[in-house]
């Protein structure tokens, strides 16, 4: 090998440095594998049935997806055909719906335990849990994905503010009831968490989740195992693909090595063991559509105000938003807020499943199963929108990067405690269910975990359906977060919350509403502003 020659620009630099200090240039050449060399490890398998043959009884199976978006339906279906595999623990955001997703493994009798964030309307799982036939561990959405990310990064546990001073910390939600159901008592109680104070704030320790197997749904995969996700199907799939001992990815399209641009790869092939062709069709949870452009008919949002208490609350909440704000809107009344934004105000809507810049419902020809919101409805993306996985989504939430979160609630205390994750029902002892199952924690606990940086506004009706007050001295329902709410907006009034001192100030009343009526329907004392205004 002859002497290495300096490129022209390097020689020029050498002349400029001459006399400053002597140095020696060393160039080392590395041997590279020829592009035509065969892969030593074959990752593409002929079928999903063959790829899941190493899943064994008792395994912890991580299953990607959010609702039905990004669900590894082909792999789940293949596993459901293996009748000899049982006693599985499945980890996912939710357990599927109808006969899709993890419901297949429940009905085949292969699941013994679920670790999920949201139960939703899954009546089959609810019945199994209440009858003592299945274990159920409910975990806040952001904590769940972080527990999986942590194990993949070699971190055994971490501290988080999410769930501190709630039933998540105390282990108040039973994991399993005794045979015969909830009436027979608790077989496995919830997991109590260690807590510590950092800089005057309470945090709880959450253990990492280690998967034996991960089922992943990808848009594209190459023969080296590199994965690309499409839109919101990134969600939990990204973190799960980095976690388990055996990672199996189903892909809508399998391409040769070199076909995927390196900058477009979401999961490097080092994490992926097997790739199979996805064959099951993608499903929808909720197809929500807007009328075609130019369609007329029906009352306008303004025309609906007089007849809708909920819309009047939403309109007042919209006044709290400023141009350019990053905002997360909870389910229910908060979803109406965007209809009443001032014309000069443009906001960036964030959805917990991985969207920043979420747009309105699509027209029928725009419907896409890979673009859904946290309520699992089809939506659109605005110009300038970005897509990311659930880890990043809850990092921006928990890290306080959102300007405002507007949520509904069942109860709010005068100190800003909020209860909004459990259906009201008869309770006895400490958060032990007698005839009611929580629908799930979801992302609410994360959304209220950093109120010093993200303003939390509760938009709700002033009283419950039975006429009872919802603004309390202390909440009687299990808490979503403590001292988290900064403002309460109802159809009767607007309160500001002093979270430090623990009291309310009445700032506005609705037209025709007297302070005495607000007092009669509020179960705590409050101050009245010297500048009391009208909503």
ABEGO torsion letter per residue (X at the ends): XBBBBBBAAAAAAAAAABGABBBBBBBBBBBBBBAABBBABBABBABAAAAAAABBBGBBBBBBEBEABGBBAAAAAAAAABAABBGBBBBBABAEBEABEAAAAAAAGABABBBBABAEABAAAAAAAAAGABBBBBBBAAAAAAAAAAAAAGBABBBBABGBGBAAAAGABBABBBBGEAAAEBABBBBBBBBBBBGGBBBBBBBBBBBABBBBBBABBBAAGBBBBBEAAAEAAAAAAAABABBBBBBABBBBBGABBAAABABBAAABABBBBBABBBBBABBBBBBBBGBBEEBBAAAAAAABAAAAAAAAAAAABBBGBBBBBBBEAAAAAAAABBAABBBBBBBAAGBBGBBBBBBAAABBAABBBAAGBBBBBBBGBBBBBAAAAAAAAAAGABABBBBBBABBBAAGBBBAABBBBBBBEBGBBAABBBAEAEAAAAAAABAAABBBBBBBBABBAAGBBABBABBABBBABBGABABBBBAABBBBBBAAAGBBBBABBBBGBBAAAAAAABABBBBBBABBBBX
